[in-house]
Each structure stands twice: as C-alpha cells, then as structure tokens.
C-alpha cells in the first residue's frame, strides 16, 4: 500500500513555501515526488541534501537527474553527502573546484577510495595551477598533495609546505627517495625544525646524494650502530661519506665491546 499518498500528490505541485516543510518528510516516496516539482529550486534541493538521513534511493535518484546537477551547489552538496552513491561521487570529483576538492579529501568519514581519487585529481592539476593556488595548497592541502608540491621544489613553496599540518613522515621519506630531487629541497628539509629531528628522515638525508656533508656529519652520533653499518656498506653512500661512517663505527666500538664483555661476565656469574 502506498504510504502518505496525499503527501506524495501534494509534493508534486507544492509551492516553494510548502516544499520547505516537505523537505523534512520521513517518506522517501514524498521526497522523490518533490524532485518532479518544477518549483523545487537549487536552494531547497541543497537544504534537502543537508539531511544526513536521506535514503540511498533518494540520493541515487538525484545523482541520475542531469538537469539537477547542472547547478554547482547541488553537485557539491551531493559529493559531500556521507551516503552519496560511490560512482556518483567519483564522477563529481572531476568537476569540483580546487578548494572544494581539497576540503573533500579532508572530510571526516570519506572513504579511502574517494579520498585517494580526489587527491589524484589535485595532483594531476598541479602543473597547470598558478603559483598563488599552489601556495594555498602547500598550506592547506592533504599529505599526498603536499608531498607532490614539495617534490616540485619551487623556492616559494618549500618552506610553506614543510609547515603543512597534514604533511606526514611517509611523504617526506617518499620525496627523499627521489635521486633527482633538487638539492635545495634536501637542504630545506635538513634545516627544518620539525623534520630534521625525525630519526627516519635523518637516515634518508644521510642516504641522499643532495645532502651536504656538514649536515650529515651532525646526524652520525645519533644513529644506531646497526644503521651506521648498513649505510657504510659499499655502494650505499659516496666514498667521501663512507669513511666518516666507518670512523663513527670505530669510535663506538670500544664502548659496545665493553658492554658486551660485561653482559657475558654477568651471565657467567648468574
């Protein structure tokens, strides 16, 4: 039996004021009827899309209606709805404005697939963006986008992007894994107050051919002996640096030897 038949019929011909009231109706059939009402404008449709409890049926129908999606506000509201159909959102990602796309990547509850797709679109747009937009992204963009901007090496972006709150150690390490990375980027990371103190970043800086000898030598006393030995293996770092690694290993050898002998003696007494 049809639920709320009178409300459904009314929704088809309701005035703008009546539509506003019907937007909160609990029945999907009534909300679907509203979509056929010529008086339903973009403002009220966006109000409808603010309902987090909208059924998948209603959202799917909105996504199918191309005339409704000609309006950008509607596209954005649908893309940001937590229950929006997956395929519809993936289509809409391509059409979102730059900062809306950034906001979508940071939106709570967004699926990993959609977030990564949105990030891919942002990264693909980077070569065409003016410097001002890149600086904005460097400040507020998600981690992968920040890493891509850092790798570009632009002088006016490097310092800004390293202070990005979303930038992660993983992205810094990914950037430092590039052998053809600009030496200026390497030096900027090496002197950054946060990233230069991260152990794995220091290891990556020691490995990178763009690092200066003076910065690398400052890290050696804090590296573990096992990491020093790995780095000192032939072919890992230039020979000019390798001798310093070997010297640091030798400098620590007596200490570790004494510790080892002490442990053996302790074991024998017990």
LINMOGI-V622859 format. One record per residue. N is the residue number from 0. RES is the residue in one small letter. SS is DSSP state (@ for helix, = for strand, . for the rest). PSI is psi in whole degrees, 0 to 359 (999 if undefined). OMEGA is omega as a letter, one per 20 degrees, with the letter a starting at -180 (none if undefined). Layout:
N_RES_SS_PSI_OMEGA ; N_RES_SS_PSI_OMEGA
This chain:
0_x_._140_a ; 1_x_._127_r ; 2_x_._139_r ; 3_x_._53_a ; 4_x_@_323_a ; 5_x_@_320_r ; 6_x_@_323_a ; 7_x_@_316_r ; 8_x_@_321_a ; 9_x_@_323_a ; 10_x_@_332_a ; 11_x_@_333_a ; 12_x_@_9_a ; 13_x_._150_r ; 14_x_._172_a ; 15_x_@_318_a ; 16_x_@_319_r ; 17_x_@_324_r ; 18_x_@_318_a ; 19_x_@_321_r ; 20_x_@_320_a ; 21_x_@_344_a ; 22_x_._336_a ; 23_x_._10_a ; 24_x_._141_a ; 25_x_._343_a ; 26_x_._128_r ; 27_x_@_325_a ; 28_x_@_323_r ; 29_x_@_318_r ; 30_x_@_323_r ; 31_x_@_323_r ; 32_x_@_325_r ; 33_x_@_327_a ; 34_x_._339_r ; 35_x_._0_a ; 36_x_._120_a ; 37_x_._340_a ; 38_x_._353_r ; 39_x_._111_a ; 40_x_._177_a ; 41_x_@_325_a ; 42_x_@_314_a ; 43_x_@_328_r ; 44_x_@_321_r ; 45_x_@_325_r ; 46_x_@_320_r ; 47_x_@_318_a ; 48_x_@_352_r ; 49_x_._346_r ; 50_x_._116_a ; 51_x_._346_a ; 52_x_._12_r ; 53_x_._140_r ; 54_x_._157_r ; 55_x_@_329_a ; 56_x_@_315_r ; 57_x_@_315_a ; 58_x_@_320_r ; 59_x_@_319_a ; 60_x_@_320_r ; 61_x_@_318_a ; 62_x_@_337_a ; 63_x_@_339_a ; 64_x_._95_a ; 65_x_._321_r ; 66_x_._324_r ; 67_x_@_326_a ; 68_x_@_8_r ; 69_x_@_337_r ; 70_x_._130_a ; 71_x_@_322_a ; 72_x_@_323_r ; 73_x_@_316_r ; 74_x_@_313_a ; 75_x_@_315_a ; 76_x_@_320_r ; 77_x_@_317_a ; 78_x_@_327_a ; 79_x_._357_a ; 80_x_._131_a ; 81_x_._341_r ; 82_x_._11_a ; 83_x_._143_r ; 84_x_._137_a ; 85_x_@_308_a ; 86_x_@_324_r ; 87_x_@_317_r ; 88_x_@_319_r ; 89_x_@_325_r ; 90_x_@_317_a ; 91_x_@_333_r ; 92_x_@_322_a ; 93_x_._339_a ; 94_x_._358_a ; 95_x_._147_r ; 96_x_._161_a ; 97_x_@_304_a ; 98_x_@_334_r ; 99_x_@_323_r ; 100_x_@_319_r ; 101_x_@_313_a ; 102_x_@_322_r ; 103_x_@_320_r ; 104_x_@_335_a ; 105_x_._4_a ; 106_x_._128_a ; 107_x_._137_r ; 108_x_._357_r ; 109_x_._144_a ; 110_x_._153_r ; 111_x_@_324_a ; 112_x_@_314_a ; 113_x_@_321_r ; 114_x_@_313_a ; 115_x_@_322_r ; 116_x_@_318_r ; 117_x_@_320_r ; 118_x_@_320_r ; 119_x_@_318_r ; 120_x_@_321_r ; 121_x_@_313_a ; 122_x_@_322_r ; 123_x_@_332_a ; 124_x_@_344_a ; 125_x_@_314_a ; 126_x_@_334_a ; 127_x_@_353_a ; 128_x_._142_r ; 129_x_._161_a ; 130_x_@_319_a ; 131_x_@_319_r ; 132_x_@_323_r ; 133_x_@_322_r ; 134_x_@_320_r ; 135_x_@_316_r ; 136_x_@_322_r ; 137_x_@_326_r ; 138_x_@_320_a ; 139_x_@_357_a ; 140_x_._161_r ; 141_x_._170_a ; 142_x_@_313_a ; 143_x_@_322_r ; 144_x_@_319_r ; 145_x_@_318_r ; 146_x_@_319_r ; 147_x_@_321_r ; 148_x_@_320_r ; 149_x_@_318_a ; 150_x_@_331_r ; 151_x_@_326_r ; 152_x_._16_a ; 153_x_._135_a ; 154_x_._325_a ; 155_x_._0_a ; 156_x_._329_a ; 157_x_@_305_a ; 158_x_@_324_a ; 159_x_@_312_a ; 160_x_@_330_r ; 161_x_@_340_r ; 162_x_._3_r ; 163_x_._127_a ; 164_x_._339_a ; 165_x_._348_a ; 166_x_._136_a ; 167_x_._162_r ; 168_x_@_321_a ; 169_x_@_320_a ; 170_x_@_323_r ; 171_x_@_315_a ; 172_x_@_324_r ; 173_x_@_318_r ; 174_x_@_315_a ; 175_x_@_349_r ; 176_x_._351_r ; 177_x_._119_a ; 178_x_._329_a ; 179_x_._16_r ; 180_x_._141_r ; 181_x_._132_r ; 182_x_@_332_r ; 183_x_@_323_r ; 184_x_@_317_r ; 185_x_@_315_a ; 186_x_@_323_r ; 187_x_@_320_r ; 188_x_@_318_a ; 189_x_@_335_a ; 190_x_._6_r ; 191_x_._136_a ; 192_x_._330_a ; 193_x_._303_a ; 194_x_@_333_a ; 195_x_@_349_a ; 196_x_@_355_a ; 197_x_._127_a ; 198_x_@_310_a ; 199_x_@_329_r ; 200_x_@_320_r ; 201_x_@_318_r ; 202_x_@_316_a ; 203_x_@_324_r ; 204_x_@_322_r ; 205_x_@_322_a ; 206_x_@_330_a ; 207_x_._131_a ; 208_x_._345_r ; 209_x_._355_r ; 210_x_._146_r ; 211_x_._149_a ; 212_x_@_322_a ; 213_x_@_319_r ; 214_x_@_321_a ; 215_x_@_317_a ; 216_x_@_329_r ; 217_x_@_338_r ; 218_x_@_334_a ; 219_x_@_317_a ; 220_x_._340_a ; 221_x_._354_r ; 222_x_._149_r ; 223_x_._157_a ; 224_x_@_321_a ; 225_x_@_321_r ; 226_x_@_323_r ; 227_x_@_318_r ; 228_x_@_320_r ; 229_x_@_317_a ; 230_x_@_331_a ; 231_x_._356_r ; 232_x_._148_a ; 233_x_._135_r ; 234_x_._356_a ; 235_x_._311_r ; 236_x_._164_r ; 237_x_._151_a ; 238_x_@_328_r ; 239_x_@_330_r ; 240_x_@_328_a ; 241_x_@_325_a ; 242_x_@_327_r ; 243_x_@_324_r ; 244_x_@_315_r ; 245_x_@_323_r ; 246_x_@_321_r ; 247_x_@_322_r ; 248_x_@_316_r ; 249_x_@_322_a ; 250_x_@_326_a ; 251_x_@_348_a ; 252_x_@_314_r ; 253_x_@_320_a ; 254_x_@_312_a ; 255_x_@_328_r ; 256_x_@_317_r ; 257_x_@_318_r ; 258_x_@_318_r ; 259_x_@_315_r ; 260_x_@_321_r ; 261_x_@_320_r ; 262_x_@_320_r ; 263_x_@_316_r ; 264_x_@_320_r ; 265_x_@_319_r ; 266_x_@_321_a ; 267_x_@_323_a ; 268_x_@_328_a ; 269_x_._999_none
